[in-house]
């Protein structure tokens, strides 16, 4: 599916998140992405359950993912990670 996904304007989790991030810090990066999705996106979905009937399935998956990533810690300076995440959050705010 990723090969056929040409909608790069609306992609929140894309290559830009990994810019200048060392591979060993990607676990922490994805932990933070999961936190952001749970905090921002799921909150919105729960506010209109009639439109998003499978929100509980998504919430369960993200809770599981968050549990699996709970031990991830930044190994390098995390400023670059947070900078990349801010770009993602800004994009999310634009479309909300």
BADOBA-216272 format. One line per field, with one value per atom (N, C-alpha, C): residue in one letter; chain; atom name; y, z negated, x. Coordinates in steps of 0.1 Angstrom, whole numbers. Each point is the difference from the previous one (the first is absolute). Example, Ala and Ser with C-alpha at 12.3 -4.5 7.8 and 13.67 -1.06 7.14 Angstrom:
2
roti <- (a a a s s s)
vexdo <- (A A A A A A)
marfi <- (N CA C N CA C)
v <- (-57 12 12 11 11 11)
w <- (-78 0 0 7 0 -8)
u <- (132 -9 9 -4 9 -8)
This chain:
96
roti <- (x x x x x x x x x x x x x x x x x x x x x x x x x x x x x x x x x x x x x x x x x x x x x x x x x x x x x x x x x x x x x x x x x x x x x x x x x x x x x x x x x x x x x x x x x x x x x x x x x x x x x x x x x x x x x x x x x x x x x x x x x x x x x x x x x x x x x x x x x x x x x x x x x x x x x x x x x x x x x x x x x x x x x x x x x x x x x x x x x x x x x x x x x x x x x x x x x x x x x x x x x x x x x x x x x x x x x x x x x x x x x x x x x x x x x x x x x x x x x x x x x x x x x x x x x x x x x x x x x x x x x x x x x x x x x x x x x x x x x x x x x x x x x x x x)
vexdo <- (A A A A A A A A A A A A A A A A A A A A A A A A A A A A A A A A A A A A A A A A A A A A A A A A A A A A A A A A A A A A A A A A A A A A A A A A A A A A A A A A A A A A A A A A A A A A A A A A A A A A A A A A A A A A A A A A A A A A A A A A A A A A A A A A A A A A A A A A A A A A A A A A A A A A A A A A A A A A A A A A A A A A A A A A A A A A A A A A A A A A A A A A A A A A A A A A A A A A A A A A A A A A A A A A A A A A A A A A A A A A A A A A A A A A A A A A A A A A A A A A A A A A A A A A A A A A A A A A A A A A A A A A A A A A A A A A A A A A A A A A A A A A A A A A)
marfi <- (N CA C N CA C N CA C N CA C N CA C N CA C N CA C N CA C N CA C N CA C N CA C N CA C N CA C N CA C N CA C N CA C N CA C N CA C N CA C N CA C N CA C N CA C N CA C N CA C N CA C N CA C N CA C N CA C N CA C N CA C N CA C N CA C N CA C N CA C N CA C N CA C N CA C N CA C N CA C N CA C N CA C N CA C N CA C N CA C N CA C N CA C N CA C N CA C N CA C N CA C N CA C N CA C N CA C N CA C N CA C N CA C N CA C N CA C N CA C N CA C N CA C N CA C N CA C N CA C N CA C N CA C N CA C N CA C N CA C N CA C N CA C N CA C N CA C N CA C N CA C N CA C N CA C N CA C N CA C N CA C N CA C N CA C N CA C N CA C N CA C N CA C N CA C N CA C N CA C N CA C N CA C N CA C N CA C N CA C N CA C N CA C)
v <- (-12 12 13 -1 12 4 -10 3 8 -3 6 13 3 12 12 8 12 13 -2 12 5 5 5 13 7 13 -2 -11 -2 -11 -4 -11 6 -5 5 -8 -13 -8 -4 8 -2 1 1 1 12 11 12 -2 -10 -3 -5 -7 -7 8 12 9 3 -3 2 -8 -10 -9 -13 -3 -12 -12 -11 -12 -5 1 -4 8 12 9 -1 -9 -1 -6 -9 -5 11 9 11 9 2 9 -6 -13 -6 0 -1 1 13 11 13 2 -5 1 -7 -12 -6 8 6 9 11 6 12 -5 -11 -5 -3 -7 -3 13 9 13 8 2 9 -6 -11 -6 -8 -9 -8 8 11 9 5 4 5 -11 -12 -11 -4 0 -4 10 13 10 -2 -8 -3 -15 -9 -14 -5 7 -5 1 10 1 -9 -4 -8 -13 -9 -12 -9 0 -9 7 11 7 -9 -9 -8 -10 -5 -9 8 12 8 3 4 3 -12 -12 -12 -3 2 -2 10 13 10 -2 -5 -3 -12 -10 -11 5 9 5 9 8 8 -8 -11 -9 -6 -5 -6 11 12 11 7 -4 7 1 -10 0 8 6 8 13 2 13 6 13 6 -3 -4 -3 12 8 12 12 12 12 0 2 -1 12 11 12 -2 -7 -3 -8 -9 -9 9 9 8 11 4 10 -7 -12 -8 -2 -3 -3 13 11 13 3 -4 2 -9 -12 -9 6 4 6 12 9 12 -4 -10 -5 -6 -7 -5 11 11 11 7 1 6 -6 -13 -7 -3 3 -2 12)
w <- (0 0 0 -7 -1 14 9 13 8 -2 7 -6 -12 -7 5 8 6 -7 -11 -7 -10 5 -9 -7 5 -7 -13 -2 -12 -9 3 -7 -13 -11 -13 -4 3 -4 13 4 13 -2 10 0 -8 0 -7 -15 -5 -15 -3 10 -2 3 5 4 -12 2 -10 -13 0 -11 1 -9 0 -1 6 0 -14 -9 -14 -8 5 -6 6 10 7 -9 -9 -10 -8 -5 -8 8 12 10 1 3 2 -13 -11 -13 -1 3 0 10 12 10 -5 -6 -6 -11 -8 -11 7 10 7 6 7 6 -10 -11 -11 -6 -3 -6 9 12 9 9 6 10 -7 -9 -6 -8 -6 -7 9 12 10 4 3 4 -10 -13 -10 -2 4 -1 10 10 10 3 -9 2 11 3 11 13 2 13 0 -11 0 -9 6 -8 -4 7 -4 -9 -6 -9 -11 -5 -11 5 12 6 1 5 2 -14 -10 -13 -6 2 -6 7 13 7 -5 -2 -4 -14 -9 -14 0 9 1 5 10 6 -11 -7 -10 -11 -4 -10 6 12 6 1 2 2 -13 -11 -13 -5 4 -5 9 11 9 -6 0 -6 11 1 9 -4 10 -3 4 8 4 -5 4 -3 6 -8 6 6 1 6 15 7 14 1 -8 0 -3 -10 -4 11 7 11 11 4 10 -4 -13 -5 0 -2 0 14 10 14 3 -5 1 -7 -12 -8 7 6 7 12 7 11 -4 -11 -6 -4 -6 -4 12 11 12 6 -1 6 -10 -12 -10 0)
u <- (8 -8 9 11 9 5 2 5 -10 -13 -11 -5 5 -5 7 -7 5 -4 -8 -6 10 11 11 -3 -10 -3 -7 -7 -7 6 11 7 6 -4 6 13 0 11 7 10 7 15 6 15 5 -7 4 3 -8 2 14 5 13 12 -2 12 9 12 10 -2 -7 -3 8 8 8 -10 4 -9 -3 10 -2 -10 -4 -9 -14 -2 -13 -11 4 -9 -6 8 -5 -9 4 -7 -14 -1 -13 -9 7 -7 -7 7 -5 -11 1 -10 -13 2 -12 -7 8 -5 -8 5 -7 -13 1 -13 -10 4 -10 -6 9 -4 -9 4 -7 -11 4 -9 -11 3 -10 -10 4 -9 -11 5 -10 -10 6 -9 -10 4 -9 -12 2 -10 -11 1 -10 0 -4 1 -9 -11 -9 7 9 7 12 5 13 -3 -7 -5 11 12 11 10 -3 10 5 -8 4 11 -1 10 13 -1 12 6 -8 5 7 -6 6 14 1 13 10 -4 10 4 -9 3 11 -2 9 14 -1 13 7 -7 6 6 -6 6 13 0 12 11 -3 10 4 -6 1 15 8 14 9 -5 9 4 13 5 9 2 9 14 8 14 9 -4 7 -8 5 -7 -14 -10 -14 -6 8 -5 -4 8 -4 -13 -1 -12 -12 0 -11 -2 10 -2 -8 4 -7 -15 -2 -13 -9 7 -8 -5 8 -5 -12 0 -11 -12 2 -12 -5 8 -4 -9 4 -7 -14 0 -12 -9 5 -8 -6 7 -5 -12 -1 -11 -12 2 -10 -10)
